[in-house]
Amino acid sequence: MTDTRPVSPLATPPEEIGGHNLLAGKKVIVTAAAGTGIGFSSARRALMEGADVLVSDFHERRLGETVEKLSAEFPERTVVSYVCDVSSTEQVDALIDSAAEQLGRIDVLVNNAGLGGETPVADMTDEQWDRVLDITLNSTFRATRAALRYFRGVDHGGVIVNNASVLGWRAQRGQAHYAAAKAGVMALTRCSAVEAADHGVRINAVSPSIAKHPFLAKVTTDELLDQLASNEAYGRAAEVWEIASVIAMLASDYTTYMTGEIVSVSSQRA
């Protein structure tokens, strides 16, 4: 059947907007920031908005390349790194300690680490389930716990922004482990936000529908990605910078009365 819907004027991605100093002077950590995905774009947006940034990832070579690239683009800003396996409590705790030392303090943590895949429930192994839950949900808990322990010991408050997914609300074949993990990230965001308020800390999450980038193509098919993108109101996937811009907004002082919220970054309802 031929699609007779009119083509949206927003079907063509807009040009990326410049920075507006939303994070001027802030010290920001971004996990899973190496490569070309939302993490890298979030680190880049934080720098565009005037922050100094520590990027973290498990892939040491790619992390080094990320630091070089960001430092070349933003020579006036501080860009440092820390290699971290988010499945390790010890390494996540050390990440927070290193960030506080290298940056002087921590103002914002962006929990971006996550792991997907596509497997029907009946064919899924315990190892597949456990791995996705550990990297996607447990790592967010580990980093949130470590950051809150840091923030409660200082007097300047802080912000945590988690990367969830609309699959925490929607049903999609082959995504039970990932959807369960992201729904858990949403619940963790809400509950931890209530506790964090006692220490002047805000915790929110973004919930993207689909942001197409090279890494995503490695864990699913182009056909499925095209199908999901066509279901969006604009008929396209988001650009990673469009997700990163919302993360920057949530990290900024423009959202000081928001906490425990899950913001859907999608061109259709969740």
Buried (B, 14 or more C-beta within 10 A) or exposed (E): EEEEEEEEEEEEEEEBEEBEEBBEEBBBBBBBBBBBBBBBBBBBBBBBBBBBBBBBBBEEEBBBEBBEBBBEEBEEBBBBBBBBBBBBBEBBBBBBBBBBEBBEBBBBBBBBBBBBBBBEEEEBEEEBBEBBBBBBBBBBBBBBBBBBEBBBEBEEBBBBBBBBBBBBBBEBEBBBBBBBBBBBBBBBBBEBBEEBBEBBBBBBBBBBBBBBBEBBEEEBEEEBBEEBBEEBBBBBBBBBBBBBBBBBBBBBEEBEEBBBBBBBBBBEEB
